[in-house]
Amino acid sequence: MSFPKLSAYTISGVNRLDHQAKLEIYSRMIPSEVMERFEIGADFLDSSGNNLLTLECPSGSTSTEMGLRHQFDFTDPILYGHITDTINGQIHVLLYILNDPSSPRFDIDHLPDGTYTEFGTRYRNTPAEIASLEFGLAPGQVRRGLRLLRPAIAAFEQFVTSIGQNIYFVEPLFYHNAIIFERYGFAYEKGRRLMEGIQVGFSQGDLIEKLENTNPFRQPGAVSSIRLRSWAIHDGLLGEPFTNVTMYKRIGEPANVSTCQDCSW
């Protein structure tokens, strides 16, 4: 079944529709490349009839959570998204994750006793984070990504336009997320001054002095590495958490913002 383009719908508005309509609309966020790579059919069922797609979008709610697994009983989804309405009824992405299920898992998202760490932003599983860092991952990653961010953003923007909107907001959890979003055409609603200050600090200022080989999270190589900068900032290099950064993207209008020059991944 296909549905016409909706006129300026909010997440809460979509959530008031029937289940089949919600499924059709929210599944637009899933890039075809993910479906093809893992041989997932349009019905999202495996060969045993198990549903690989979960949607938490009850009527009356202003948010939606979606998780897609390549295997019904696998620990992590290959795609997870959590979106909500802003106070003005625009789309705000709280979390969007692409996981490669074939890569090793690092338990940075919970402590040994099972306590949820909020991806290290509330509590930290330091041994798991060190192992993740050494494997080449960035803060917040439990697995390597699918390397499908470009088609994922394209699919998400098709979803945004299909419900009659032309702008959406994201909240980067970590420094490297913000830099990646910059390179995909996002601008800052708030936090640009912080990002520019970080660039100054790593290029000619006080942050360089805080890098030391004795701390695995604060390596001197962070001066010229986005990933290592992000680990150092996650470790408290700024003297405060990396928060209060919100970005936005107008569909079809790249912002051409860059707060991190001459810096490799």
C-alpha positions in Angstrom: 0.0 0.0 0.0 1.3 3.5 -0.8 0.4 6.7 0.9 0.4 10.2 -0.5 2.8 12.9 0.7 1.4 14.2 4.0 0.9 17.9 4.5 3.2 19.2 7.3 2.8 16.1 9.5 4.4 15.9 12.9 5.7 12.7 14.6 2.7 12.9 16.9 0.4 13.2 13.9 1.9 10.2 12.2 1.6 8.3 15.4 -2.2 8.8 15.4 -2.5 6.8 12.1 -3.2 3.1 12.0 -0.4 0.6 12.3 0.0 -0.2 8.6 0.2 3.5 7.7 2.8 4.1 10.4 4.8 1.1 9.2 4.8 2.4 5.6 5.8 5.9 6.6 8.5 5.2 9.1 10.1 2.4 7.0 11.0 5.1 4.5 13.9 6.0 6.8 15.5 2.6 6.1 18.0 2.9 3.1 17.5 0.3 0.4 21.2 -0.5 0.7 20.6 -1.9 4.2 17.7 -4.1 3.0 19.7 -5.4 0.1 22.9 -6.1 2.1 21.1 -8.2 4.6 18.5 -9.7 2.2 15.5 -8.3 4.2 12.2 -8.4 2.4 9.6 -5.6 2.3 7.5 -7.4 4.9 10.5 -7.4 7.4 9.9 -11.0 8.2 12.6 -13.7 8.4 12.2 -17.2 7.0 10.5 -18.3 10.2 8.0 -15.5 10.2 9.7 -13.5 12.9 9.4 -9.7 12.7 12.8 -8.1 12.2 11.5 -4.5 12.6 10.3 -3.1 15.9 8.4 0.2 16.1 7.5 2.0 19.3 5.2 4.8 18.2 2.0 4.6 20.3 -0.9 7.0 19.5 -0.6 10.1 21.7 3.2 9.9 21.7 5.4 12.6 20.3 8.3 10.3 19.6 9.2 7.1 17.7 11.8 4.5 18.2 12.6 2.1 15.4 15.0 -0.9 15.4 15.8 -3.2 12.5 17.7 -6.5 13.0 19.3 -8.8 10.5 18.5 -11.7 12.7 15.5 -11.9 15.1 17.5 -12.8 18.2 20.6 -10.8 17.5 21.9 -8.5 20.4 22.0 -5.2 18.5 19.9 -3.8 15.7 21.7 -3.0 12.4 19.7 0.2 12.4 18.3 2.1 15.3 16.6 5.5 15.3 14.9 7.6 17.9 13.1 10.7 16.7 10.7 13.2 18.3 8.9 16.4 17.7 10.4 19.8 18.6 8.3 22.3 20.5 7.5 23.7 17.0 6.5 20.4 15.6 9.7 19.8 13.6 11.7 16.6 13.5 14.5 16.1 16.0 16.8 13.1 15.8 17.8 12.0 19.3 19.8 9.0 18.2 20.6 7.2 14.9 22.9 4.2 14.8 24.1 1.8 12.1 25.8 -1.3 13.4 27.9 -3.9 11.5 26.8 -7.2 13.1 29.9 -9.0 11.8 32.3 -6.8 13.8 33.3 -7.3 17.4 31.1 -5.9 20.2 32.5 -3.6 22.9 30.3 -3.2 25.9 30.7 0.6 26.3 27.0 0.9 26.7 26.8 -0.9 30.1 28.8 -1.6 33.2 29.8 -5.2 34.2 26.8 -5.2 36.6 24.4 -4.3 33.7 24.0 -0.6 34.5 23.2 1.3 31.3 25.9 3.9 30.7 24.0 6.0 28.1 26.8 5.2 25.7 29.4 6.5 28.2 27.8 9.9 28.7 26.5 9.1 32.2 28.8 6.2 33.4 31.9 4.8 31.7 33.0 1.2 31.2 36.7 2.2 30.9 38.2 -1.2 30.0 35.6 -1.6 27.2 36.3 2.0 26.0 40.0 1.4 25.9 39.4 -1.8 23.8 37.1 0.1 21.5 39.6 2.9 21.1 42.4 0.5 20.2 40.1 -1.3 17.7 39.6 2.0 15.9 36.2 3.0 17.0 34.9 6.4 18.2 33.2 7.2 21.5 29.7 5.7 21.7 30.2 2.9 19.2 29.5 -0.6 20.4 30.4 -2.0 17.0 31.9 -0.8 13.8 29.4 1.1 11.6 28.0 -0.1 8.3 29.6 2.7 6.3 26.2 3.6 4.8 25.7 7.0 6.3 25.3 8.8 3.0 22.4 6.6 1.8 21.0 6.6 5.3 20.9 10.4 5.3 19.3 10.4 1.8 16.6 8.0 3.0 15.9 10.0 6.1 15.6 13.2 4.1 13.1 11.5 1.8 11.1 10.5 4.9 11.2 14.2 6.1 10.0 15.6 2.8 7.4 12.9 2.5 5.6 14.2 5.6 5.7 17.7 4.3 8.7 19.1 6.2 11.9 20.6 4.8 14.1 20.9 7.9 15.2 18.6 10.7 17.4 18.8 13.8 20.0 16.5 15.3 21.8 16.4 18.6 25.3 15.0 18.3 26.3 13.0 21.4 30.0 13.4 20.7 32.4 15.8 19.0 33.1 13.5 16.0 29.3 13.3 15.3 29.1 17.0 15.0 32.1 17.1 12.5 30.5 14.4 10.4 27.2 16.2 10.3 29.1 19.4 9.2 30.5 17.5 6.3 27.0 16.4 5.3 25.7 20.0 5.1 24.4 20.6 8.6 24.5 24.0 10.4 24.5 24.9 14.1 21.4 26.0 16.0 23.6 26.2 19.0 27.1 25.1 19.9 29.1 26.6 17.0 31.1 28.8 19.3 32.1 25.8 21.4 33.1 23.9 18.2 35.2 26.8 17.0 36.8 27.1 20.4 37.8 23.4 20.3 39.5 23.9 17.0 41.5 26.8 18.4 42.4 24.8 21.4 43.7 21.9 19.4 45.5 24.1 16.8 47.2 26.7 19.0 45.8 26.7 22.5 45.5 25.1 25.8 44.0 21.7 24.8 47.4 20.6 23.3 49.0 20.9 26.7 46.5 18.5 28.2 47.4 15.7 25.8 49.7 13.0 27.2 50.8 9.6 26.3 50.1 8.2 29.8 46.4 8.5 29.2 45.1 6.3 26.3 42.2 8.7 25.8 44.4 11.8 25.5 46.9 11.0 22.9 49.1 13.7 21.3 47.8 12.5 17.9 44.4 14.0 18.8 45.8 17.3 17.5 45.1 16.2 13.9 42.6 13.3 14.4 38.9 13.8 14.6 38.4 10.4 16.3 41.1 10.9 18.8 39.9 14.5 19.6 36.5 13.0 20.3 38.0 10.5 22.7 39.9 13.2 24.5 36.9 15.4 24.8 34.8 12.4 26.0 37.5 11.9 28.6 36.9 15.4 30.0 39.6 17.3 28.2 37.4 20.4 28.0 36.7 20.4 31.8 33.0 19.9 31.1 30.8 17.4 29.2 30.3 17.8 25.5 26.7 19.0 25.6 24.3 21.8 24.3 25.1 21.3 20.7 22.2 21.1 18.3 22.4 21.1 14.5 20.0 21.3 11.7 19.7 20.6 8.0 17.5 22.2 5.4 16.7 19.7 2.7 18.7 20.5 -0.5 20.6 23.4 1.2 24.0 22.4 2.4 25.3 24.9 5.0 29.0 24.6 4.1 30.1 25.0 7.7 33.5 23.7 8.9 34.9 24.1 12.4 37.7 21.5 12.0 40.2 22.2 9.2 43.1 20.1 8.1 42.1 17.2 10.3 41.9 13.6 9.3 39.7 10.9 10.8 
